[in-house]
Amino acid sequence: MSRVSPRAERLVVIGGDAAGMSAASQARRLRGPDELEIVAFERGHFTSYSACGIPYWVGGDVTERDQLIARTPEEHRERAIDLRMRTEVTEIDTAGQRVRARDLDSGAESWTSYDKLVIATGARPVRPEMPGMDAPGVHGVQTLDDGQALLDSLARTRGRRAVVVGAGYIGVEMAEALINRGYGVTVLNRGKEPMSTLDPDMGRLVHRAMEGLGITMVNDAEVTKVLTGDDGRVRAVVTEDAEYPADVVVLGIGVRPETSLARAAGLPLGHHRGLLTDLAMRVRGHENIWAGGDCVEVLDLVSGQERHIALGTHANKHGQVIGTNAGGGYATFPGVVGTAVSKVCDLEIARTGLREKDAHRVGLRFEAVTIESTSRAGYYPGASPMTVKMLAERRTGRLLGVQIVGREGAAKRVDIAAVALTAGLTVEQMTALDLGYAPPFSPVWDPVLVAARKAAAKVRPA
């Protein structure tokens, strides 16, 4: 590692995954170690990995854990980043511009001063406070350490009964992973249908696909406690109406911003308990502190409100913006439209923009249309059904949101809508988009444009 000049500024990064290490790497590209010393703290065993890939590793689609790691601690250190693994920051002293950190192996504590600070503490799985939730065999899945702990637990478990609590992205993906592992899987969902990021009518399509895989889907199920056996391990999950035997339990209820450090330091948090930043990802009211990734709230470009979305795509972009600014350049992150894709076996699921209840909540008047189409020209081999739902604002015709459920070729069509939302297009304008066409790829009228035509016709009289 290069010698650091006594006059060098020090950038301290809390969190060694997507946002944190992207910020550190970008800052290093702009400023050498003689100008900027970079110290990063990570409490886990891994850095710069794909948390989104964990369900596919657990399910066996990805065979090796290290395939999910983009850059190792050693690779970061070779770039003159002082990366301290298994070290947890326990306090931020904003007045003194320093952080307190504890070595998790030795217990030793020390203070490190900073000129600039990046907070990238991520999110934590929601773990309800109820009896048995901390029992062996109950797993959240947020980090590579969590994924390894789950796989180790599966290797020790003799039974083959799994209960997944929650039916969001992680819950649905983990249910498929456990099915692939040969487990009998029951998903307990407190909502009306799985995938609450979709409207219930679209979630119903996901429900049918899950049942087709052999997953037992239980909606309107409020979990009240987890029962343990004589060995202390989980043996069942109890709802208000029934008891479901379980040899392993996976929590897929969702995540919350990990902002306990920030809250204790008096930094500003939003309605969803995420850190609030400006367009440069600088923490509001603090000139030398930035934050990014799953611990922040971002502007929703469609609703105009702040929201919390935990996605690796956003985290990496935040890190690039933060690193550019901390390194002496200038960059901004304007906001998001809420695009996400997932799958259940061969069923692809996608959404962007607002759901019906989102639009109602912010006071928008809208029309919703749903169309059935196919992924390719109907006469071309392999054409598969696709359902597209679209929301458009009354009077203006502004696109508000799109949801797509279908087979091969369905999910990535949502990118058309994501671009349209970002550009503020109306559904009428969308019908004129010059999209690529050939029978192996699309009908003459792409399904998204079919939905746009129908929405345009519906909002005109309004």
Summary of the structure (lengths in Angstrom):
residues: 462
radius of gyration: 23.5
end to end distance: 65.7
largest distance: 71.0
contacts: 1669
relative contact order: 0.11
helix: 27%
strand: 30%
